[in-house]
């Protein structure tokens, strides 16, 4: 470890053969990152004001923990309140089913789609034909690297609406399309780099059944938000914790969350009742 000498009031100094401009050094180290407000009540204060702009994070959780609600609320609030268009990529449910589900919260997703502020991208590896499910592997076969076709489709959608936010639901379904985990990881890194190159703040949803093995996407993404849905006596309770968030100071507490008619809200234990 190298210890820098005492400045002694000097703004520049030669040290170990190199000239340092200490004021410039400390200024650069202290430049704040641009933050993206999440639109989720109670969350921004936990992560120093919002997500880091243009970074990809993984949202992981068990069934019923609120993953899709979290992702859609981030996207919907961005388009409606912050003038940041978004793309929602679904790999499991149909876009119509998703939009109908969120009518419970009075979210006018169709209105934002019509205004060109949101795009629902259907990338499911199957399709319905005459009332039956049929495989549709067009996005996942003949690739030199996994996720290549899907990445190109997402990038095209980003340009179409000038998106600033992207949500992919879910990585787990996506990973099932590939058998070689090494190449799948390389493809995932390529997808994340492509999203970040477009300066999109992205949420990649991951299904987590509390398995002991750490998911590969946790190593690749810049941040990890973990949602819990566990039994407590005779009821189920939801909570959230930030596992990592590169470049952002964040709380390491586990925070209770609730889902009501307005969507998802992060509660602060000392303030909640």
N, C-alpha and C positions, 0 to 999 in steps of 0.2 A: 504494500500500500504506500502511495506517495503522499507525503504531507506537505502542503504548500506553505511557504514561509509567511511570517507576519507581514502584512502590507505596510505597516508603519506610516500610513497616510499616502503612500505612493500608488498612483493609479496604474502604472505599468512597470514591469520589472523583469529582468533576465533571470531565469531559473533553470538550472540543468541545461544551459545552452539554448533555451528557447525564451523568446520574449512574450510575455503574457500581458494582455490588456484586461486587467481584472474587472474593471467596470463593465466592459462588454461581455466578459465571461458570465458575471453574475446576472446581467440583464437578460442574456439568452436563457440562462437556466431558470429564470423567473417568469418567462413569457407564459401567460395562461393559455390553455387550450380553448378553442371555441366550443361552447357547450350547446347541446341540443335538448331542449325541454321535452320531457316525455309525455306530458298531458295526463299523467297518472297521479292523482292527488297523493301527497305524502312521499313520493319517490324521489323527486329531485333534491330534497333536503338531505337525503341519505347518501347521495352521490355528488355532492358539492355543486349542485345546480343543474345537473343533466348529464346525458351520455356525451362522450367525446365525439365531436363531429367527424363523420366519414369513417368510423370504425365499425367492425362487425362484432357482435356479441352473441353468445349462446344463451337461450332461455330454456332451462331444463326443468322437468317436473313430472310428477306421477299423474295418472288419470284424474281429472276433476280438480286439479290444482289451480287452473285458471290460465293456462299457457296461451290458448288461442285468444281469449278475452284480452289478456295483457298485450299480445301482439297487435290485434286489431285496434285496440284503444290507442296505442302508440301511433299507428298509421292514420287512424281517423282524426285524432286530435291534431296531428301534424298538418293534414290537408285542410281541416276546417278552421283551426285556430291560429296556426303559425305559417300559413301559406307555403307549406312544404308538401308537394304532391308525393304520392306513394304507390308502390306496387305490392300487392298481396299475392304470393305464389302458393297455391294449394296443391298438395300431392295426395290428399286423402278424400276430403269432402268436395262436393260440387260447389262452384261459386254461388249458385242460387240458394243452396241449403245454408251456406255461411251467412249470406246477406239476410235471409229470413230469420236465422237464429238471433242476429243482433238487432232485429227490430224491437226486441224486448227492451232494449236500452234507448229506444227512439233515435237510433243512429240512422241517418238518411244516407246510407252508402250508395244507393242508386243515384241519388242526386249528385254526389261528388264524382261518380263515374261519368255521368252525363256532362258535368262541367269540365271534364278532363283533368281532375285533381286526384283521381284514384283509378287504378287499373287492377282488375281481378284476373290473374293468369292461371288457367287450368292446365297443370302439368302432371296430372294423374297418370300412372302407368297402366291405366285400364280405361275402357269406355263402355257406355251402355249401347247395346244393339238389340232392338226388338225386346226390350225388357230384361235382357240378360247381360251379365258382365263379360266383357271380352278384353283380352290383353291388348295393350297399345304400347309397344316397346320402341316406337319411332324415335323417342328422345334419348334412349339409353343403349342403343346398339350401333355398331359401326363407328365407334369413337376411338381416336388415338389415345385419349385420356378421359377417365370418367368425368361426368358432369359437363363435358364440352358443349354438347348441343343445348342443354338446359341453360348454361351460362350465356350462350349466344342469344337465346330467346329472352332471358331476363334483361340483358344489356339492350336489346332492341326495345323492350317494354319501357325501360328507364328513359331512353331517348324519346320515346313517343309522348310521354307525359312530363318530361323533364323532372323525373323523380329525385327526391332527396332522401326518401326513406324506403326501405324494402323489408318485407317480412316473408320468410319461407317456412311453411308448415307442412311437413316437418322433415328434418334431416334424417330421422330414423327410417321413414318410408323410402327416402332417396337412397340411403346406404344399402337397403335390401336389394337394390337392382344390380349390385356388384358382388362378386365373390372374392376378388383379390383386394384385401384390405390395404396393402401397401399403395397400390395405384388409386384406390378410393381416397386415401388420405391426400395423395398428391393432387387429385382432382378437386378435393374440398379446399385445399390451400389455393388452388388456381381460382376457384369460384370466389373465395373471400378476397383475394388480391384484386380480382376484376371489379368487385363491388366497391372496394376501397379506392380503387383507381378512378372510379366515377364519383368519388366523394359522397357516397351514399352511406347513411347511418343505417345499419342493417341488424335485424333480429333473426337468428336462425333457431327455430324451435326444435327441441330435442326431447324425445320421450325417455323418461328415467323411471325405472321400476325398482330403484334402490338396489341395483346390482353392485357387487363389490368392485367390479372392473371399471376403471375410469374411462369414460367415453373419449374417443380420439378427438372429437371436436373441441373438447375442453382444452386441449393442448394448443390447438390452432387459432382459436378466436382470441380477440383482445380482452373480452370480458365474459364473465359467467354470472348469470342470475339464476338462482335455484329456488323453485317453488315447492312447498311441502303441502301435503294433504293427508293428515293423520288422524287417527281416532283418539279422542280424549274422553274417557268415560263413555257416556251414551250419545256422543255427538262427534262430528268430523270438524276439524279446524284447519284453516289454511294459514300459511306463513311464508315469508320470503327472506332470503339472505343473499348477500353479494359475496361470491366466492373470490372473484378477482375482477379488477377494472383497471387495466394498465393506464398509467398517466393521470389517474383521478384518485383523490383521497375519498375513501368511503367508509361507512360504518361497517363493523364486523358483527353487529347485533343480528339476531333473528327477529324480524318484525312480523306481527300478525297482519293479515290482510283480510279484507271482506269484499264480497261481490254483492252489490245491490242494484237497484233500478238504474243507477247512473254508471255502472261499470265497476271496475276494480279500484280499490283504495288501499294504500299502505297506512297502517295505524302505528302510532308511536306508543309503545307500552306504558310509558309514564303519563300519557295524556288520554289514552283511550279508556272507555268505561265498559 
